[in-house]
């Protein structure tokens, strides 16, 4: 562990640590609520503590880990049932509004390749040989799409609110199955089409339907997550 503590080499190590820790969290190898030892993670990943601290700071910004005074980091716990319901009620208020504004935006302000870019972002990865890896890819694709619609609304405040809410779903997305991934893609494409065609009301309807279906899919995933998570264990493998 003799790497430089500053400069490009250290940043590369921090990027690798971030990628590895995020993968372990989303694959449930580091379970919700698990305490994270900086020293232990540094030894396991064979790097110094500095890249680990940088990686944990990035994961904290994404809502995947929490830092508590005097007690260090832990993987963010899964939402309670009440928090889950509150989250979707808030999403159903904010995200149809974002879709409406995105669809009604001035076409002269749309960048070249706007439609192709939005459609590409609406697509999500299908199931592969490694189901866990597919879910990991799905969490990123789903987050990016909703975040992008928020930015297209033209309201930085609305976009930030959507991003903050979305972070709480990151861990739950890792329990979504292949069928739900395909359904999500169809719904994302419908939202994207309405925005591209500048149909605000259709965009509102498409986003509202997507969130209604998403609530049902995540509710099922919520139950599955409760069955496999063992809070307090740093590493728990699914059977």
ABEGO torsion letter per residue (X at the ends): XABBABEAAAAAAAAAAAAAAAAAAAAGABBBGBBBBAAAAAAAAGBBAAAAAAAAAAAAAAGABBBBBGAEBBBBBBBBAAAAAAAAAAAAAAAAAAAAAAAABBAAABBBGAAAAAAAAABBBBBBABAAAAAAAAAAAAAAAAAAAAAAAGBAAAAAAAAAAAAAAAAAAAABBAAAAAAAAAAAAAAAAAAAAGBAAAAAAAAAAAAAAAAAAAAAAAAAAAAABBBGBABBBBX
